Structures are given as C-alpha cells and as structure tokens.
Amino acid sequence: MYRNRFRGGLLLAAIVFILASCGGTPLKPSMQGRLFFWKAQGVSNTVYLLGSIHLADSSIYPLDPVIESALSNSDYVVVELDVDKAKSKINMLVAKEGMYHFPFTNSLKNDLPPELYDKVVAYGKKFGMNASTLNIMKPWFAAFTFSGMNMINMGYTGENGLESYVLGKVRSIKPILELESAEFQIRIFSKMSLENQTAFLISQMLPADELKREFENLYASWKSGNIEQFTASVLGGKEQWDGEVNKVLIYDRNITMADKIAGYLNGGGTYFVLVGAAHFVGYKGIISLLENAGYKVIRY
C-alpha cells in the first residue's frame, strides 16, 4: 500500500512529478508535439510554459532553439520557487518543521514501526549517516535526504536542473517571479499525516538499481517528449490519479498556479513559466485548466 501511494516517489523529492494522460485516446493539439513546452495565447500577449525536470545531468543541454528563443524574448521569468533566493528561509523552515526538537518526546524511532526503523537506519548507513542523525529527522525530511543522496549517486544534480540553468541566464537581466513560497512548499510535506510521510520515506528506500531504472526511464521520456511514457514511468496506472496525496501535492497546486498564469495572460508582456512537468499534464493539469478557461494552448 505504501509503495503504490508514492510510486515514482524519487521525483517527489524534487517536488513531486506527474499526473497521467488518458492513454489509448488521441492526444489533443495541446498535447501533440515533441517537447515539454507550450505557448498559451492571451488577448494581447503570450505565456510560454516549460515543463521542468528539477534534477538533471548535462545531457539535456543545449536546450532546443525554440525554448532558448522564447526565453530570450520573454519579459518575465516565472518559477515555482526561486530556491537560490530562498535558501536561508528553506534551511530555517527545515530546521523548524523537518526535525524533532528538545526534549525529544518524539523521534523517528518512536514514529516508525521497529522493523521499518531498523531498515531506515540500515539504508542511511549507505550514505554514511548514523542512527542518531536520522533519529532527529521527521519521516518526510528523511525521505528528502535519502532521495537527494540517491540522485547525487546517480549523477543528477540541481545544478544541472532546468531552474538552475534558466535562472542563471536571466537573474541579472529579467524580473523573476514566483508562483509559490518556501513556506508553502515545505508545509505541503510537514503537514502530511504520519501515514503519508511514512509512505514517502518507504518510496525512497528502493534498491539503487531499481531507483536508477525508474528515473532513467522517466528522464528518457522527458528528453524525447513522450508524455504518455513519462506518465507511465511515474504513476503506472489510472487507479492512482485520485486520492488525498495527489490532491494536495498536485491538483490543488495546479489550480492555484493556473489561476496565476491566467492573470499573466490577462495582462501585458511576455512570460516564460518554468514549472515541474507533472503540473502540466493530465486531465487536471495546468494545460487542461487553461484550455477549459478558454485560452488557446499549443505544444511545440
């Protein structure tokens, strides 16, 4: 049950990844194309939408010329969260909400079943972490820690991710806007039930070869623009489209972000929006929400 709930949990550590498209049916024009890249047309302006993969290697560069051109010609760049700008706040929030605190009436050992706790400690040893270090981490933060370590071991880093690349190019020359805040993103996880935090943690403790295979399948489908394969690599089945976890991590956020993007479309200037690819696809994704609101969206 835990494994199914967070299938593809490797990508949740990069802020959750994806919803399913409707397999077996013809793709709408907004889903036809070869890139995770769209153009939404407002009354008098344009918003470009790039589905991000947060952790990557250098093989995705250079980006397609159509993406580079759109970025160059945009007046504003929009991201979920400007992590570099928010680093100190993120560290403070993690210390406050990701750790158990003195007098330590709770601990990871107390919150997990004994057998699972022993597995967590054994898994942490692979990264040089001892039990006392893990014991002060809440399950969701231990999950992030394991995920980050696994990604580094596979050669994928935030430094090679799209946010780092894009923001590095524009930070000194274009305004950078945020769709969410550090507080909001951290509290998505810190406010999870213990059951869901535990599920998240379990999802990050797969054998290294299995994690590598899952991520490389997803990575390859992103690079090739295969939305259906990308979807299948993460969720694997329609039965996981709904439920409280996806509602909080994906669907509710899609609605809020789509509303903000619609605001850009009702204004002036050209926007380049970079958001995790998960949020754009599926029947509750941002692309569908914008289309349902009457905006024309074209995929490249």
N, C-alpha and C positions, 0 to 999 in steps of 0.2 A: 504493500500500500504506500509506504513512504517513497519507495523508488519511483513508482508511477506518478506520484504527485509532483515530483520535481525531476521528471525525465528531462535530460538536457540541462541539468542544474549547473553544469560547468559554465554556461553562459549567463546564468542568473548572477554569478559573481561579477560580471561586467555590467550589471544592472539589467538582468533578465532578458531573454531574447524573444520568443516568437509565437505567433498565432498561426493557425493553419488556414491555408486557402482551400477552396472547395475542390478537392481532387476529382478528376474524371469529368469535369464540365469545362466548356470553352472559357478561356480567360477573357475578361473584359479588356477594352483598349487600354485602360489604365494599368492592367497587369501584363500586357504584351510588351516585349522589349528584351533587351539583353543586359541591362544594368539595374541596380537597385537605386534608380534615380528617376525622379519625376519632375514635371513642371505643372504647377497649378496657376490658372489664369484668373486674375481678378478683373474688376471693371476697367481699371487703367494701369494695372501693374502685374508683376509676376513674382511668384514664390517658387524657388527650386527646392526640392526635397531629396536629400541623400540619406539612404538607409545605412547607418553606420555599423561597422564591426569594431567594437571598442578596443580589443586586443588583437594585434596582428604581427606579421613579420614584414620584411622589406619587399616581399614578392608582389605586393599589391600596387607598388609604385613603379613608374609614374601612373597617376590616375588617367582615365580616359580623357581625351582632349575636350569632350563636350562638358565634362564636370569641371575641369580646370578653367574653361572659358566662362562658365556660369559663375564660378567663384570669383573670378577676376572682375566680372561685370556687375556683381551684386553690390548694393549699397550697405547692407547689413548682413552679419553672420549670426545665426541663432543656434544655440546648442541646448541640450537638456540642462547641463550644469557646467560652468567653467571651473573645472576641477583645480587647475593651477591657481586660479584666483582664490578659490575656497579652501585651499589645503589646510590652513591653520584652523578654520572653523570645523572642517571634517575631522581633524585629529581631536579637537576638543569634544565634539559630539560622540565620536567613537569611544573616547575615554569615559565619557559620562554614561552612554547608553549601551555600549558594547561590552562593558566589563562589570563584574561583580565588585562590590565595594565593601570596605571595612564596616562593620565587624564580620563580614563574610558569612552571614546566616544562610546565604545560598551560594552555590558553586556549580560548576559544570558537573562535577561528580554527583552532587545532590540532585541535579535536574535530569540526569540521564539514567536509564536502566544500567545496572552494574556491567552487564555483558557489553553493552554498547560503549560505555565509558572506557572500558579496557581496550576496545577496538580503536577508539579515538586516540587514546594515548599511544598505542602501537603505531597508528598511522602518523601521528605527529613526530615520532622518532625518526621517520624517514627524512624529515626536514630539519633535524637537529633540535626539535622542541621537546622540552621535558614536561612532566605531568604538572608541575607547579605553575608553569607558564600557561598551559592550557586551562588549568582549573579556574583561573580568574576570568576566562572568556565566556561570554554567553554563547549559546549554540550558533546563532546566526553569524556572529563575528568569527567564531572558529571556522565556520563554513567558508567565509570570505578568505580567511587566512590560508586554508588548505587550497582553495581554488587558485589564489594568486601564486602560491608556491608551485602548483602543478603547471600553470600556464608558463611561468618562467622556465621551468624544467623542459617544457616543450618548445621553447624558443619564441613564445609570443609575449609581447610586452605592450604596455600602454604607450610607451614612447613611439612605437610603430603604429599605434592605432590612429584611426581617422581624425579623432578630435585633436590629438596632439599635432598631427600634420597640418590640418586646416587652420587651427588657431595659431600655430607657429608662423604661418604665412601671412596672416591678416592682423595679428594683435596690434601692431603699431600703426595700421593704416585704415582699419574699418571698425565701426562700433560693433561690439559683441553683446548680444542679448541672451538671456537665459529663460527657458521655459519653466524650470523648477528651481528649488533652493536646496542647499545642502541639508537643512533641517528636514525638509520633506522627504528627500531620498533616504536618508538614514532612518527616519522613523517608519518608512514602509516596512523595514525589516525589524526594527526594535519593537514595534507594536504587534508583530506576529504572535500568534499563540505559541506556546511551548511546543505543541504538536507539530506545527508547521516549521518552526525553527529546527526542530529535530529532523524533520524530513529534508530540509535544505542541507543540513550537516551530512546526513547519510548520502545524499546525492553527490557530495564532493569527495567521497571516500572510495570511489571505484578504483579498480586496478589501473595502473598507469597506461597500459596498452589499450584498455577499453576507453579511457578518457581521451587518449590521443586519437583513436579511431573515430570517436564521436565528433570531436572538434574538427578534425581534418575533413570529414565528410561535409560538415556544415560550412567550413571555410571554402572548400572547393565549390560548393553550390552557390555561395555568395559571389565568388570571383567569376563564375560562369553565368550568373544571373538567373539561375534555375530556382524560381520561387517555390515551386512545388516540392522539389528535392530538399531545399533549405528547410521548409516547413516540416517535412517528414523526418529530417535529421534531428529535430528538436522535440517535437511533440509525439510524433509517431502514430497518432490516431485521433479521430474526431471526438472520442469519448473524453478527451482531456481539454476540450475547448472551454468548457464552462467550469464553474466552481469558484469558491471564495478566493483561492490563491490567485488564479488568473484575473479575477475581478479586480483585486487590489493592485497586483503587480503590473497588469497590462491594460485592461479595459477601462478602468476609471481614469487612468492617466491619459489614455488615448483621447477620451472625451475632452479633458481639460486642455491638452496640447492642441487638438484640432480647433477648439474654440479660439485659442490664441493665434493660431495660424490664420484662421478666418479673419481675425482682426487685422492681420497684416494685409490680407487680400482686399480688405475694405479701405485700406489706406493708400499711401503713396510709397514709391521707392521699390527697389528690387531686393528680395530677401533670399538668402541661402541658408536653408534649415538642415541641420545635421542631427539626426535622432536615431537611436538604436533601431536596426532593421525590423525587429519584432513589432514595433509600433505601427508600421506602415501597412502590413499585410493582413489578410483575413477579413472576414465579414464584419468585424468590429474594429478594424484598423483605421488609421488616420486617413488613408486614401479613400476608403469607402465612406467614412464620415463626411469628408469634404465633398465627395460626389453627391451624397444624399442631401447635402445643404445647397446643392445647385452649382457648384464650381466645376469647371472643366479641368480634368487632370489627364495628362499624357505621360506615358512612360517612355524613356529612351532605351 
